[in-house]
Every structure is written in structure tokens, then in C-alpha cells.
Amino acid sequence: MRAVLKTIDPVVLNYAANVLEQEGIEAVVFDTHASVMDGSMGFLPRRLMVLDEDFPKADRLLRAAVPEQMPEA
């Protein structure tokens, strides 16, 4: 699995996961519990993970959907 997106914004995370789901890409959120442990203050980013084989398509989709959240290529 690879992280396709890292963010502290739960709205962006949910939106990105839905974009991928609509295209048939399964995504899993990592670090949710670590974020809760910091008091949900938003210090620790959560990671949106996809299978290695889905990463190229997921990356393209999210660069179009949430370009401001994606790292430079």
C-alpha cells in the first residue's frame, strides 16, 4: 500500500476517499487513532492509502480533484 494523500483536513480526506471510491479504487485511512491521541487538534496528518497498483490512477484523480493538497510531482 502507498499513501496517495496526507492531510490534517478531515473534509478533504473524506472528499478524496469518495472521489477514489467513485472510480472503483479502494482507499483506507491510516493514522486516525494517532490523530485522536493528539486530542484531535490536527497536528498529525492522516494518510489515505491505496494499493500499489491503484496508485498511478489514484494520484491522477486526486491531482485533478484536490490539486492544492497534492505534493509537487
PQR file of N, CA, C, O and H, with PARSE charges and radii, in Angstrom:
ATOM      1  N   MET A   1       0.848  -1.180   0.000 -0.4000 1.5000
ATOM      2  CA  MET A   1       0.000   0.000   0.000 -0.0000 2.0000
ATOM      3  C   MET A   1       0.888   1.236   0.000  0.5500 1.7000
ATOM      4  O   MET A   1       2.003   1.226   0.521 -0.5500 1.4000
ATOM      5  N   ARG A   2       0.368   2.288  -0.592 -0.4000 1.5000
ATOM      6  CA  ARG A   2       1.079   3.562  -0.657 -0.0000 2.0000
ATOM      7  C   ARG A   2       0.153   4.697  -0.267  0.5500 1.7000
ATOM      8  O   ARG A   2      -1.055   4.646  -0.499 -0.5500 1.4000
ATOM      9  H   ARG A   2      -0.539   2.297  -1.015  0.4000 1.0000
ATOM     10  N   ALA A   3       0.737   5.714   0.326 -0.4000 1.5000
ATOM     11  CA  ALA A   3      -0.037   6.910   0.688 -0.0000 2.0000
ATOM     12  C   ALA A   3      -0.186   7.778  -0.550  0.5500 1.7000
ATOM     13  O   ALA A   3       0.803   8.210  -1.141 -0.5500 1.4000
ATOM     14  H   ALA A   3       1.718   5.755   0.514  0.4000 1.0000
ATOM     15  N   VAL A   4      -1.412   8.025  -0.930 -0.4000 1.5000
ATOM     16  CA  VAL A   4      -1.681   8.878  -2.081 -0.0000 2.0000
ATOM     17  C   VAL A   4      -1.963  10.312  -1.639  0.5500 1.7000
ATOM     18  O   VAL A   4      -1.857  11.245  -2.435 -0.5500 1.4000
ATOM     19  H   VAL A   4      -2.215   7.674  -0.449  0.4000 1.0000
ATOM     20  N   LEU A   5      -2.323  10.484  -0.359 -0.4000 1.5000
ATOM     21  CA  LEU A   5      -2.633  11.811   0.167 -0.0000 2.0000
ATOM     22  C   LEU A   5      -2.368  11.829   1.664  0.5500 1.7000
ATOM     23  O   LEU A   5      -2.687  10.873   2.371 -0.5500 1.4000
ATOM     24  H   LEU A   5      -2.409   9.726   0.288  0.4000 1.0000
ATOM     25  N   LYS A   6      -1.785  12.916   2.142 -0.4000 1.5000
ATOM     26  CA  LYS A   6      -1.608  13.149   3.582 -0.0000 2.0000
ATOM     27  C   LYS A   6      -2.209  14.508   3.889  0.5500 1.7000
ATOM     28  O   LYS A   6      -1.887  15.497   3.231 -0.5500 1.4000
ATOM     29  H   LYS A   6      -1.526  13.693   1.568  0.4000 1.0000
ATOM     30  N   THR A   7      -3.082  14.558   4.888 -0.4000 1.5000
ATOM     31  CA  THR A   7      -3.727  15.819   5.222 -0.0000 2.0000
ATOM     32  C   THR A   7      -4.216  15.818   6.662  0.5500 1.7000
ATOM     33  O   THR A   7      -4.469  14.770   7.256 -0.5500 1.4000
ATOM     34  H   THR A   7      -3.343  13.755   5.422  0.4000 1.0000
ATOM     35  N   ILE A   8      -4.342  17.018   7.203 -0.4000 1.5000
ATOM     36  CA  ILE A   8      -4.944  17.161   8.534 -0.0000 2.0000
ATOM     37  C   ILE A   8      -6.407  17.580   8.410  0.5500 1.7000
ATOM     38  O   ILE A   8      -7.106  17.698   9.416 -0.5500 1.4000
ATOM     39  H   ILE A   8      -4.136  17.870   6.721  0.4000 1.0000
ATOM     40  N   ASP A   9      -6.867  17.802   7.191 -0.4000 1.5000
ATOM     41  CA  ASP A   9      -8.231  18.275   6.939 -0.0000 2.0000
ATOM     42  C   ASP A   9      -9.172  17.087   6.715  0.5500 1.7000
ATOM     43  O   ASP A   9      -9.094  16.440   5.671 -0.5500 1.4000
ATOM     44  H   ASP A   9      -6.299  17.705   6.374  0.4000 1.0000
ATOM     45  N   PRO A  10     -10.058  16.787   7.667 -0.5600 1.5000
ATOM     46  CA  PRO A  10     -10.948  15.636   7.513  0.2800 2.0000
ATOM     47  C   PRO A  10     -11.939  15.775   6.357  0.5500 1.7000
ATOM     48  O   PRO A  10     -12.382  14.772   5.797 -0.5500 1.4000
ATOM     49  N   VAL A  11     -12.283  16.991   6.004 -0.4000 1.5000
ATOM     50  CA  VAL A  11     -13.207  17.201   4.883 -0.0000 2.0000
ATOM     51  C   VAL A  11     -12.530  16.811   3.572  0.5500 1.7000
ATOM     52  O   VAL A  11     -13.125  16.116   2.748 -0.5500 1.4000
ATOM     53  H   VAL A  11     -11.923  17.806   6.458  0.4000 1.0000
ATOM     54  N   VAL A  12     -11.308  17.246   3.379 -0.4000 1.5000
ATOM     55  CA  VAL A  12     -10.546  16.895   2.175 -0.0000 2.0000
ATOM     56  C   VAL A  12     -10.323  15.391   2.128  0.5500 1.7000
ATOM     57  O   VAL A  12     -10.444  14.777   1.067 -0.5500 1.4000
ATOM     58  H   VAL A  12     -10.824  17.810   4.049  0.4000 1.0000
ATOM     59  N   LEU A  13     -10.002  14.803   3.254 -0.4000 1.5000
ATOM     60  CA  LEU A  13      -9.763  13.367   3.317 -0.0000 2.0000
ATOM     61  C   LEU A  13     -11.010  12.590   2.900  0.5500 1.7000
ATOM     62  O   LEU A  13     -10.920  11.653   2.107 -0.5500 1.4000
ATOM     63  H   LEU A  13      -9.903  15.302   4.115  0.4000 1.0000
ATOM     64  N   ASN A  14     -12.146  12.966   3.416 -0.4000 1.5000
ATOM     65  CA  ASN A  14     -13.405  12.303   3.071 -0.0000 2.0000
ATOM     66  C   ASN A  14     -13.744  12.502   1.596  0.5500 1.7000
ATOM     67  O   ASN A  14     -14.158  11.563   0.916 -0.5500 1.4000
ATOM     68  H   ASN A  14     -12.220  13.728   4.060  0.4000 1.0000
ATOM     69  N   TYR A  15     -13.569  13.714   1.110 -0.4000 1.5000
ATOM     70  CA  TYR A  15     -13.842  14.005  -0.305 -0.0000 2.0000
ATOM     71  C   TYR A  15     -12.933  13.160  -1.202  0.5500 1.7000
ATOM     72  O   TYR A  15     -13.397  12.547  -2.163 -0.5500 1.4000
ATOM     73  H   TYR A  15     -13.232  14.477   1.661  0.4000 1.0000
ATOM     74  N   ALA A  16     -11.648  13.134  -0.884 -0.4000 1.5000
ATOM     75  CA  ALA A  16     -10.690  12.374  -1.690 -0.0000 2.0000
ATOM     76  C   ALA A  16     -11.037  10.890  -1.693  0.5500 1.7000
ATOM     77  O   ALA A  16     -10.980  10.242  -2.738 -0.5500 1.4000
ATOM     78  H   ALA A  16     -11.271  13.632  -0.103  0.4000 1.0000
ATOM     79  N   ALA A  17     -11.395  10.354  -0.541 -0.4000 1.5000
ATOM     80  CA  ALA A  17     -11.778   8.943  -0.466 -0.0000 2.0000
ATOM     81  C   ALA A  17     -13.008   8.674  -1.331  0.5500 1.7000
ATOM     82  O   ALA A  17     -13.092   7.632  -1.981 -0.5500 1.4000
ATOM     83  H   ALA A  17     -11.442  10.881   0.308  0.4000 1.0000
ATOM     84  N   ASN A  18     -13.953   9.598  -1.342 -0.4000 1.5000
ATOM     85  CA  ASN A  18     -15.157   9.435  -2.169 -0.0000 2.0000
ATOM     86  C   ASN A  18     -14.840   9.528  -3.655  0.5500 1.7000
ATOM     87  O   ASN A  18     -15.419   8.793  -4.454 -0.5500 1.4000
ATOM     88  H   ASN A  18     -13.884  10.445  -0.814  0.4000 1.0000
ATOM     89  N   VAL A  19     -13.935  10.414  -4.035 -0.4000 1.5000
ATOM     90  CA  VAL A  19     -13.517  10.513  -5.439 -0.0000 2.0000
ATOM     91  C   VAL A  19     -12.953   9.167  -5.893  0.5500 1.7000
ATOM     92  O   VAL A  19     -13.300   8.669  -6.964 -0.5500 1.4000
ATOM     93  H   VAL A  19     -13.464  11.011  -3.386  0.4000 1.0000
ATOM     94  N   LEU A  20     -12.091   8.592  -5.079 -0.4000 1.5000
ATOM     95  CA  LEU A  20     -11.488   7.307  -5.434 -0.0000 2.0000
ATOM     96  C   LEU A  20     -12.525   6.193  -5.462  0.5500 1.7000
ATOM     97  O   LEU A  20     -12.508   5.347  -6.356 -0.5500 1.4000
ATOM     98  H   LEU A  20     -11.809   8.996  -4.209  0.4000 1.0000
ATOM     99  N   GLU A  21     -13.422   6.191  -4.491 -0.4000 1.5000
ATOM    100  CA  GLU A  21     -14.463   5.165  -4.444 -0.0000 2.0000
ATOM    101  C   GLU A  21     -15.337   5.203  -5.694  0.5500 1.7000
ATOM    102  O   GLU A  21     -15.706   4.155  -6.223 -0.5500 1.4000
ATOM    103  H   GLU A  21     -13.436   6.879  -3.765  0.4000 1.0000
ATOM    104  N   GLN A  22     -15.665   6.385  -6.163 -0.4000 1.5000
ATOM    105  CA  GLN A  22     -16.487   6.532  -7.369 -0.0000 2.0000
ATOM    106  C   GLN A  22     -15.813   5.929  -8.596  0.5500 1.7000
ATOM    107  O   GLN A  22     -16.482   5.540  -9.553 -0.5500 1.4000
ATOM    108  H   GLN A  22     -15.365   7.237  -5.733  0.4000 1.0000
ATOM    109  N   GLU A  23     -14.490   5.855  -8.561 -0.4000 1.5000
ATOM    110  CA  GLU A  23     -13.728   5.282  -9.678 -0.0000 2.0000
ATOM    111  C   GLU A  23     -13.329   3.834  -9.427  0.5500 1.7000
ATOM    112  O   GLU A  23     -12.548   3.257 -10.183 -0.5500 1.4000
ATOM    113  H   GLU A  23     -13.946   6.171  -7.783  0.4000 1.0000
ATOM    114  N   GLY A  24     -13.872   3.248  -8.358 -0.4000 1.5000
ATOM    115  CA  GLY A  24     -13.622   1.844  -8.079 -0.0000 2.0000
ATOM    116  C   GLY A  24     -12.298   1.561  -7.395  0.5500 1.7000
ATOM    117  O   GLY A  24     -11.829   0.422  -7.401 -0.5500 1.4000
ATOM    118  H   GLY A  24     -14.507   3.717  -7.744  0.4000 1.0000
ATOM    119  N   ILE A  25     -11.688   2.579  -6.806 -0.4000 1.5000
ATOM    120  CA  ILE A  25     -10.423   2.400  -6.107 -0.0000 2.0000
ATOM    121  C   ILE A  25     -10.699   2.367  -4.608  0.5500 1.7000
ATOM    122  O   ILE A  25     -11.249   3.313  -4.044 -0.5500 1.4000
ATOM    123  H   ILE A  25     -12.068   3.504  -6.801  0.4000 1.0000
ATOM    124  N   GLU A  26     -10.311   1.269  -3.977 -0.4000 1.5000
ATOM    125  CA  GLU A  26     -10.495   1.152  -2.532 -0.0000 2.0000
ATOM    126  C   GLU A  26      -9.395   1.932  -1.827  0.5500 1.7000
ATOM    127  O   GLU A  26      -8.215   1.781  -2.142 -0.5500 1.4000
ATOM    128  H   GLU A  26      -9.865   0.501  -4.435  0.4000 1.0000
ATOM    129  N   ALA A  27      -9.784   2.756  -0.883 -0.4000 1.5000
ATOM    130  CA  ALA A  27      -8.833   3.546  -0.108 -0.0000 2.0000
ATOM    131  C   ALA A  27      -9.098   3.340   1.374  0.5500 1.7000
ATOM    132  O   ALA A  27     -10.241   3.173   1.798 -0.5500 1.4000
ATOM    133  H   ALA A  27     -10.743   2.879  -0.627  0.4000 1.0000
ATOM    134  N   VAL A  28      -8.023   3.353   2.154 -0.4000 1.5000
ATOM    135  CA  VAL A  28      -8.115   3.156   3.592 -0.0000 2.0000
ATOM    136  C   VAL A  28      -7.406   4.323   4.269  0.5500 1.7000
ATOM    137  O   VAL A  28      -6.324   4.732   3.849 -0.5500 1.4000
ATOM    138  H   VAL A  28      -7.094   3.488   1.809  0.4000 1.0000
ATOM    139  N   VAL A  29      -8.025   4.854   5.319 -0.4000 1.5000
ATOM    140  CA  VAL A  29      -7.420   5.958   6.071 -0.0000 2.0000
ATOM    141  C   VAL A  29      -6.564   5.382   7.186  0.5500 1.7000
ATOM    142  O   VAL A  29      -7.042   4.607   8.015 -0.5500 1.4000
ATOM    143  H   VAL A  29      -8.904   4.521   5.660  0.4000 1.0000
ATOM    144  N   PHE A  30      -5.290   5.769   7.196 -0.4000 1.5000
ATOM    145  CA  PHE A  30      -4.365   5.377   8.257 -0.0000 2.0000
ATOM    146  C   PHE A  30      -4.160   6.550   9.197  0.5500 1.7000
ATOM    147  O   PHE A  30      -4.367   7.702   8.816 -0.5500 1.4000
ATOM    148  H   PHE A  30      -4.902   6.399   6.522  0.4000 1.0000
ATOM    149  N   ASP A  31      -3.761   6.266  10.398 -0.4000 1.5000
ATOM    150  CA  ASP A  31      -3.380   7.245  11.418 -0.0000 2.0000
ATOM    151  C   ASP A  31      -4.563   7.956  12.072  0.5500 1.7000
ATOM    152  O   ASP A  31      -4.378   8.984  12.723 -0.5500 1.4000
ATOM    153  H   ASP A  31      -3.593   5.331  10.707  0.4000 1.0000
ATOM    154  N   THR A  32      -5.756   7.434  11.913 -0.4000 1.5000
ATOM    155  CA  THR A  32      -6.918   8.041  12.555 -0.0000 2.0000
ATOM    156  C   THR A  32      -6.772   8.006  14.069  0.5500 1.7000
ATOM    157  O   THR A  32      -7.048   9.000  14.741 -0.5500 1.4000
ATOM    158  H   THR A  32      -5.907   6.598  11.384  0.4000 1.0000
ATOM    159  N   HIS A  33      -6.345   6.886  14.604 -0.4000 1.5000
ATOM    160  CA  HIS A  33      -6.213   6.765  16.050 -0.0000 2.0000
ATOM    161  C   HIS A  33      -5.082   7.626  16.594  0.5500 1.7000
ATOM    162  O   HIS A  33      -5.184   8.164  17.696 -0.5500 1.4000
ATOM    163  H   HIS A  33      -6.121   6.079  14.058  0.4000 1.0000
ATOM    164  N   ALA A  34      -4.014   7.757  15.835 -0.4000 1.5000
ATOM    165  CA  ALA A  34      -2.907   8.623  16.265 -0.0000 2.0000
ATOM    166  C   ALA A  34      -3.387  10.065  16.328  0.5500 1.7000
ATOM    167  O   ALA A  34      -2.998  10.808  17.229 -0.5500 1.4000
ATOM    168  H   ALA A  34      -3.931   7.320  14.940  0.4000 1.0000
ATOM    169  N   SER A  35      -4.219  10.464  15.394 -0.4000 1.5000
ATOM    170  CA  SER A  35      -4.761  11.816  15.396 -0.0000 2.0000
ATOM    171  C   SER A  35      -5.655  12.049  16.599  0.5500 1.7000
ATOM    172  O   SER A  35      -5.647  13.131  17.186 -0.5500 1.4000
ATOM    173  H   SER A  35      -4.535   9.860  14.662  0.4000 1.0000
ATOM    174  N   VAL A  36      -6.433  11.023  16.970 -0.4000 1.5000
ATOM    175  CA  VAL A  36      -7.299  11.139  18.143 -0.0000 2.0000
ATOM    176  C   VAL A  36      -6.450  11.252  19.404  0.5500 1.7000
ATOM    177  O   VAL A  36      -6.807  11.975  20.335 -0.5500 1.4000
ATOM    178  H   VAL A  36      -6.439  10.145  16.493  0.4000 1.0000
ATOM    179  N   MET A  37      -5.331  10.540  19.433 -0.4000 1.5000
ATOM    180  CA  MET A  37      -4.459  10.567  20.602 -0.0000 2.0000
ATOM    181  C   MET A  37      -3.859  11.952  20.846  0.5500 1.7000
ATOM    182  O   MET A  37      -3.530  12.292  21.982 -0.5500 1.4000
ATOM    183  H   MET A  37      -5.041   9.953  18.677  0.4000 1.0000
ATOM    184  N   ASP A  38      -3.715  12.749  19.789 -0.4000 1.5000
ATOM    185  CA  ASP A  38      -3.184  14.102  19.983 -0.0000 2.0000
ATOM    186  C   ASP A  38      -4.298  15.076  20.361  0.5500 1.7000
ATOM    187  O   ASP A  38      -4.103  16.291  20.349 -0.5500 1.4000
ATOM    188  H   ASP A  38      -3.982  12.472  18.866  0.4000 1.0000
ATOM    189  N   GLY A  39      -5.456  14.536  20.692 -0.4000 1.5000
ATOM    190  CA  GLY A  39      -6.579  15.370  21.110 -0.0000 2.0000
ATOM    191  C   GLY A  39      -7.375  15.908  19.949  0.5500 1.7000
ATOM    192  O   GLY A  39      -8.144  16.857  20.100 -0.5500 1.4000
ATOM    193  H   GLY A  39      -5.614  13.549  20.702  0.4000 1.0000
ATOM    194  N   SER A  40      -7.192  15.296  18.766 -0.4000 1.5000
ATOM    195  CA  SER A  40      -7.868  15.729  17.534 -0.0000 2.0000
ATOM    196  C   SER A  40      -7.600  17.201  17.240  0.5500 1.7000
ATOM    197  O   SER A  40      -8.447  17.911  16.698 -0.5500 1.4000
ATOM    198  H   SER A  40      -6.567  14.525  18.643  0.4000 1.0000
ATOM    199  N   MET A  41      -6.410  17.634  17.608 -0.4000 1.5000
ATOM    200  CA  MET A  41      -6.020  19.025  17.371 -0.0000 2.0000
ATOM    201  C   MET A  41      -5.544  19.246  15.939  0.5500 1.7000
ATOM    202  O   MET A  41      -5.359  20.388  15.519 -0.5500 1.4000
ATOM    203  H   MET A  41      -5.721  17.057  18.048  0.4000 1.0000
ATOM    204  N   GLY A  42      -5.346  18.171  15.188 -0.4000 1.5000
ATOM    205  CA  GLY A  42      -4.939  18.319  13.804 -0.0000 2.0000
ATOM    206  C   GLY A  42      -3.446  18.446  13.609  0.5500 1.7000
ATOM    207  O   GLY A  42      -2.993  18.948  12.580 -0.5500 1.4000
ATOM    208  H   GLY A  42      -5.496  17.243  15.529  0.4000 1.0000
ATOM    209  N   PHE A  43      -2.670  17.995  14.591 -0.4000 1.5000
ATOM    210  CA  PHE A  43      -1.210  18.076  14.463 -0.0000 2.0000
ATOM    211  C   PHE A  43      -0.646  16.959  13.599  0.5500 1.7000
ATOM    212  O   PHE A  43       0.355  17.136  12.905 -0.5500 1.4000
ATOM    213  H   PHE A  43      -3.038  17.588  15.427  0.4000 1.0000
ATOM    214  N   LEU A  44      -1.304  15.808  13.650 -0.4000 1.5000
ATOM    215  CA  LEU A  44      -0.804  14.648  12.921 -0.0000 2.0000
ATOM    216  C   LEU A  44      -1.657  14.417  11.676  0.5500 1.7000
ATOM    217  O   LEU A  44      -2.871  14.243  11.777 -0.5500 1.4000
ATOM    218  H   LEU A  44      -2.118  15.665  14.213  0.4000 1.0000
ATOM    219  N   PRO A  45      -1.028  14.415  10.511 -0.5600 1.5000
ATOM    220  CA  PRO A  45      -1.807  14.173   9.292  0.2800 2.0000
ATOM    221  C   PRO A  45      -2.271  12.728   9.206  0.5500 1.7000
ATOM    222  O   PRO A  45      -1.611  11.816   9.705 -0.5500 1.4000
ATOM    223  N   ARG A  46      -3.384  12.540   8.585 -0.4000 1.5000
ATOM    224  CA  ARG A  46      -3.895  11.208   8.284 -0.0000 2.0000
ATOM    225  C   ARG A  46      -3.491  10.889   6.862  0.5500 1.7000
ATOM    226  O   ARG A  46      -3.370  11.780   6.022 -0.5500 1.4000
ATOM    227  H   ARG A  46      -3.920  13.280   8.180  0.4000 1.0000
ATOM    228  N   ARG A  47      -3.283   9.603   6.598 -0.4000 1.5000
ATOM    229  CA  ARG A  47      -2.859   9.166   5.271 -0.0000 2.0000
ATOM    230  C   ARG A  47      -3.976   8.388   4.591  0.5500 1.7000
ATOM    231  O   ARG A  47      -4.621   7.536   5.203 -0.5500 1.4000
ATOM    232  H   ARG A  47      -3.381   8.879   7.280  0.4000 1.0000
ATOM    233  N   LEU A  48      -4.193   8.693   3.328 -0.4000 1.5000
ATOM    234  CA  LEU A  48      -5.134   7.951   2.503 -0.0000 2.0000
ATOM    235  C   LEU A  48      -4.307   6.961   1.687  0.5500 1.7000
ATOM    236  O   LEU A  48      -3.508   7.347   0.833 -0.5500 1.4000
ATOM    237  H   LEU A  48      -3.669   9.385   2.831  0.4000 1.0000
ATOM    238  N   MET A  49      -4.516   5.692   1.965 -0.4000 1.5000
ATOM    239  CA  MET A  49      -3.703   4.633   1.374 -0.0000 2.0000
ATOM    240  C   MET A  49      -4.468   3.897   0.284  0.5500 1.7000
ATOM    241  O   MET A  49      -5.672   3.667   0.396 -0.5500 1.4000
ATOM    242  H   MET A  49      -5.165   5.379   2.659  0.4000 1.0000
ATOM    243  N   VAL A  50      -3.747   3.532  -0.770 -0.4000 1.5000
ATOM    244  CA  VAL A  50      -4.308   2.733  -1.862 -0.0000 2.0000
ATOM    245  C   VAL A  50      -3.332   1.611  -2.187  0.5500 1.7000
ATOM    246  O   VAL A  50      -2.157   1.674  -1.828 -0.5500 1.4000
ATOM    247  H   VAL A  50      -2.769   3.718  -0.861  0.4000 1.0000
ATOM    248  N   LEU A  51      -3.823   0.598  -2.861 -0.4000 1.5000
ATOM    249  CA  LEU A  51      -2.946  -0.480  -3.307 -0.0000 2.0000
ATOM    250  C   LEU A  51      -1.917   0.067  -4.283  0.5500 1.7000
ATOM    251  O   LEU A  51      -2.180   1.028  -5.006 -0.5500 1.4000
ATOM    252  H   LEU A  51      -4.778   0.547  -3.153  0.4000 1.0000
ATOM    253  N   ASP A  52      -0.741  -0.555  -4.296 -0.4000 1.5000
ATOM    254  CA  ASP A  52       0.335  -0.097  -5.177 -0.0000 2.0000
ATOM    255  C   ASP A  52      -0.117  -0.008  -6.634  0.5500 1.7000
ATOM    256  O   ASP A  52       0.223   0.946  -7.335 -0.5500 1.4000
ATOM    257  H   ASP A  52      -0.528  -1.335  -3.709  0.4000 1.0000
ATOM    258  N   GLU A  53      -0.878  -0.995  -7.085 -0.4000 1.5000
ATOM    259  CA  GLU A  53      -1.296  -0.999  -8.489 -0.0000 2.0000
ATOM    260  C   GLU A  53      -2.335   0.086  -8.797  0.5500 1.7000
ATOM    261  O   GLU A  53      -2.505   0.464  -9.956 -0.5500 1.4000
ATOM    262  H   GLU A  53      -1.155  -1.769  -6.516  0.4000 1.0000
ATOM    263  N   ASP A  54      -3.023   0.581  -7.780 -0.4000 1.5000
ATOM    264  CA  ASP A  54      -4.007   1.652  -7.979 -0.0000 2.0000
ATOM    265  C   ASP A  54      -3.401   3.051  -7.831  0.5500 1.7000
ATOM    266  O   ASP A  54      -4.052   4.049  -8.141 -0.5500 1.4000
ATOM    267  H   ASP A  54      -2.885   0.274  -6.839  0.4000 1.0000
ATOM    268  N   PHE A  55      -2.164   3.117  -7.359 -0.4000 1.5000
ATOM    269  CA  PHE A  55      -1.569   4.423  -7.052 -0.0000 2.0000
ATOM    270  C   PHE A  55      -1.519   5.381  -8.242  0.5500 1.7000
ATOM    271  O   PHE A  55      -1.927   6.532  -8.089 -0.5500 1.4000
ATOM    272  H   PHE A  55      -1.636   2.306  -7.108  0.4000 1.0000
ATOM    273  N   PRO A  56      -1.040   4.966  -9.426 -0.5600 1.5000
ATOM    274  CA  PRO A  56      -0.963   5.934 -10.532  0.2800 2.0000
ATOM    275  C   PRO A  56      -2.314   6.574 -10.883  0.5500 1.7000
ATOM    276  O   PRO A  56      -2.401   7.786 -11.081 -0.5500 1.4000
ATOM    277  N   LYS A  57      -3.361   5.750 -10.956 -0.4000 1.5000
ATOM    278  CA  LYS A  57      -4.692   6.276 -11.278 -0.0000 2.0000
ATOM    279  C   LYS A  57      -5.213   7.154 -10.144  0.5500 1.7000
ATOM    280  O   LYS A  57      -5.777   8.219 -10.393 -0.5500 1.4000
ATOM    281  H   LYS A  57      -3.290   4.765 -10.795  0.4000 1.0000
ATOM    282  N   ALA A  58      -5.026   6.713  -8.902 -0.4000 1.5000
ATOM    283  CA  ALA A  58      -5.481   7.489  -7.742 -0.0000 2.0000
ATOM    284  C   ALA A  58      -4.771   8.837  -7.689  0.5500 1.7000
ATOM    285  O   ALA A  58      -5.397   9.860  -7.412 -0.5500 1.4000
ATOM    286  H   ALA A  58      -4.568   5.848  -8.699  0.4000 1.0000
ATOM    287  N   ASP A  59      -3.475   8.839  -7.953 -0.4000 1.5000
ATOM    288  CA  ASP A  59      -2.709  10.085  -7.949 -0.0000 2.0000
ATOM    289  C   ASP A  59      -3.233  11.050  -9.007  0.5500 1.7000
ATOM    290  O   ASP A  59      -3.405  12.235  -8.725 -0.5500 1.4000
ATOM    291  H   ASP A  59      -2.967   8.008  -8.178  0.4000 1.0000
ATOM    292  N   ARG A  60      -3.488  10.565 -10.211 -0.4000 1.5000
ATOM    293  CA  ARG A  60      -4.036  11.413 -11.283 -0.0000 2.0000
ATOM    294  C   ARG A  60      -5.396  11.987 -10.888  0.5500 1.7000
ATOM    295  O   ARG A  60      -5.651  13.177 -11.070 -0.5500 1.4000
ATOM    296  H   ARG A  60      -3.348   9.602 -10.440  0.4000 1.0000
ATOM    297  N   LEU A  61      -6.264  11.134 -10.346 -0.4000 1.5000
ATOM    298  CA  LEU A  61      -7.601  11.581  -9.962 -0.0000 2.0000
ATOM    299  C   LEU A  61      -7.548  12.667  -8.888  0.5500 1.7000
ATOM    300  O   LEU A  61      -8.252  13.672  -8.980 -0.5500 1.4000
ATOM    301  H   LEU A  61      -6.057  10.166 -10.198  0.4000 1.0000
ATOM    302  N   LEU A  62      -6.715  12.462  -7.877 -0.4000 1.5000
ATOM    303  CA  LEU A  62      -6.654  13.439  -6.789 -0.0000 2.0000
ATOM    304  C   LEU A  62      -5.934  14.710  -7.195  0.5500 1.7000
ATOM    305  O   LEU A  62      -6.231  15.779  -6.662 -0.5500 1.4000
ATOM    306  H   LEU A  62      -6.143  11.645  -7.802  0.4000 1.0000
ATOM    307  N   ARG A  63      -4.992  14.623  -8.127 -0.4000 1.5000
ATOM    308  CA  ARG A  63      -4.351  15.852  -8.631 -0.0000 2.0000
ATOM    309  C   ARG A  63      -5.371  16.730  -9.350  0.5500 1.7000
ATOM    310  O   ARG A  63      -5.255  17.955  -9.348 -0.5500 1.4000
ATOM    311  H   ARG A  63      -4.750  13.755  -8.560  0.4000 1.0000
ATOM    312  N   ALA A  64      -6.367  16.099  -9.963 -0.4000 1.5000
ATOM    313  CA  ALA A  64      -7.430  16.857 -10.626 -0.0000 2.0000
ATOM    314  C   ALA A  64      -8.473  17.345  -9.630  0.5500 1.7000
ATOM    315  O   ALA A  64      -9.001  18.448  -9.776 -0.5500 1.4000
ATOM    316  H   ALA A  64      -6.461  15.104  -9.965  0.4000 1.0000
ATOM    317  N   ALA A  65      -8.776  16.528  -8.613 -0.4000 1.5000
ATOM    318  CA  ALA A  65      -9.861  16.843  -7.677 -0.0000 2.0000
ATOM    319  C   ALA A  65      -9.438  17.785  -6.555  0.5500 1.7000
ATOM    320  O   ALA A  65     -10.203  18.669  -6.170 -0.5500 1.4000
ATOM    321  H   ALA A  65      -8.347  15.633  -8.495  0.4000 1.0000
ATOM    322  N   VAL A  66      -8.231  17.605  -6.026 -0.4000 1.5000
ATOM    323  CA  VAL A  66      -7.749  18.422  -4.899 -0.0000 2.0000
ATOM    324  C   VAL A  66      -6.284  18.821  -5.135  0.5500 1.7000
ATOM    325  O   VAL A  66      -5.410  18.460  -4.346 -0.5500 1.4000
ATOM    326  H   VAL A  66      -7.610  16.887  -6.339  0.4000 1.0000
ATOM    327  N   PRO A  67      -6.018  19.552  -6.199 -0.5600 1.5000
ATOM    328  CA  PRO A  67      -4.622  19.847  -6.557  0.2800 2.0000
ATOM    329  C   PRO A  67      -3.836  20.572  -5.477  0.5500 1.7000
ATOM    330  O   PRO A  67      -2.630  20.368  -5.343 -0.5500 1.4000
ATOM    331  N   GLU A  68      -4.508  21.414  -4.711 -0.4000 1.5000
ATOM    332  CA  GLU A  68      -3.816  22.183  -3.668 -0.0000 2.0000
ATOM    333  C   GLU A  68      -3.347  21.316  -2.510  0.5500 1.7000
ATOM    334  O   GLU A  68      -2.517  21.748  -1.710 -0.5500 1.4000
ATOM    335  H   GLU A  68      -5.488  21.580  -4.821  0.4000 1.0000
ATOM    336  N   GLN A  69      -3.870  20.092  -2.409 -0.4000 1.5000
ATOM    337  CA  GLN A  69      -3.499  19.182  -1.318 -0.0000 2.0000
ATOM    338  C   GLN A  69      -2.402  18.201  -1.719  0.5500 1.7000
ATOM    339  O   GLN A  69      -1.858  17.494  -0.871 -0.5500 1.4000
ATOM    340  H   GLN A  69      -4.544  19.741  -3.058  0.4000 1.0000
ATOM    341  N   MET A  70      -2.080  18.156  -2.999 -0.4000 1.5000
ATOM    342  CA  MET A  70      -1.128  17.153  -3.505 -0.0000 2.0000
ATOM    343  C   MET A  70       0.285  17.718  -3.516  0.5500 1.7000
ATOM    344  O   MET A  70       0.486  18.891  -3.832 -0.5500 1.4000
ATOM    345  H   MET A  70      -2.522  18.730  -3.688  0.4000 1.0000
ATOM    346  N   PRO A  71       1.271  16.878  -3.169 -0.5600 1.5000
ATOM    347  CA  PRO A  71       2.665  17.324  -3.239  0.2800 2.0000
ATOM    348  C   PRO A  71       3.081  17.525  -4.685  0.5500 1.7000
ATOM    349  O   PRO A  71       2.484  16.955  -5.597 -0.5500 1.4000
ATOM    350  N   GLU A  72       4.099  18.330  -4.887 -0.4000 1.5000
ATOM    351  CA  GLU A  72       4.585  18.559  -6.240 -0.0000 2.0000
ATOM    352  C   GLU A  72       5.181  17.277  -6.778  0.5500 1.7000
ATOM    353  O   GLU A  72       5.836  16.527  -6.054 -0.5500 1.4000
ATOM    354  H   GLU A  72       4.584  18.793  -4.145  0.4000 1.0000
ATOM    355  N   ALA A  73       4.948  17.033  -8.058 -0.4000 1.5000
ATOM    356  CA  ALA A  73       5.434  15.791  -8.690 -0.0000 2.0000
ATOM    357  C   ALA A  73       6.899  15.909  -9.043  0.5500 1.7000
ATOM    358  O   ALA A  73       7.482  14.967  -9.581 -0.5500 1.4000
ATOM    359  H   ALA A  73       4.416  17.642  -8.646  0.4000 1.0000
TER
END
